[in-house]
Amino acid sequence: MPHPRLKASQYLILLLVALSAPLGDSCLSRGMSAMPTISPAHPMALLAAVFTPWIAGGIGLLILFFACYLTALSWADLTYVLPTTAFGYVLIALLGRFWLQEHISAMRWAGILLITLGVGFVARGPSLTQNPGDSGELAGEERA
Amino acid sequence: MIASVRLPVGVGFWPAAAMIVSVSITSTIGEVLTAAAMKSIGDLDLIRARSGVRGAIRAVLSCPLFFAGVSFLSLAFFALLFALNHLDLSFAAPASASLTLVTNAVAAKLFLHENVDRRRWLAAALVCVGVYLIAH
């Protein structure tokens, strides 16, 4: 069955999905590791953490991620979009290598290779499962 | 595999595993519900072209399935925040992400009836191992 190719704007959305999630997570980590240890007995301490700068910045990036992620899910399968989020780790590692001159171990290079291979496999296949009589695009047309 | 990871002093294997599994289960439920919601809404780009960004936001916010998904995703978010407070990001994020990739592929096939062919299984496995390796 022929499958629709993604447009350039849709690849841009997928790139934003890949980049904003790991950047957001890094901000959260930086914020949380600066906090004193939070015990399960005091869950409200987690809510207070939300208003510290690094956590707030991380949440901002994750909101951008979520908007792009929802858009991607509206025209592509979950099992197509998800490997993209993992590709973000590759982009972050490469940024660290060539921009911040960080050292990348053989293990990390192996991980980068595996993720890139996996994402490549999925990207070459159809982006959306087309069931006969249940076309996502048709449903969109009717609703609008 | 997980046992070979250097855990911060004071966190045992089982508590660490429990934190990672909680993040994965809640995020899988959340992502499957959210994906189902977005599929039921239809192509957001088309909706935005017709009724603008507000129309697209309204379409998303008027879908009950979306809120069910978001509830589980926010549970997953707080489970991850909790885990990050006890474990390193370089362990917690990739470990939960790689486990979630596999549980999501299974859940997408079972509940969303996505065509998870050999290509996608292979990709899920490769990315799962890759995410784990990249953490080192």
Interface residues (C-beta under 8 A of the other chain):
Chain A: S9 Q10 P22 D25 S26 L28 S29 M32 S33 M35 T37 I38 P40 L46 A49 L62 L70 T71 L73 S74 W75 D77 L78 T79 Y80 L82 P83 T85 A86 Y89 V90 A93 S105 M107 R108 A110 G111 I112 L113 L114 I115 T116 L117 G118 V119 F121 V122 R124 G125 P126 T129 N131 G136 E137 A139 G140 E141 R143 A144
Chain B: E31 V32 T34 A35 M38 K39 S40 I41 G42 D43 L44 D45 L46 I47 R50 S51 V60 F77 F78 L80 L81 F82 L84 N85 H86 L89 A93 P94 A97 S98 L101 N104 A105 A108 K109 L112 H113 E114 N115 V116 D117 R119 R120 L122 A123 A124 A125 L126 V127 V129 G130 V131 Y132 L133 I134 A135 H136
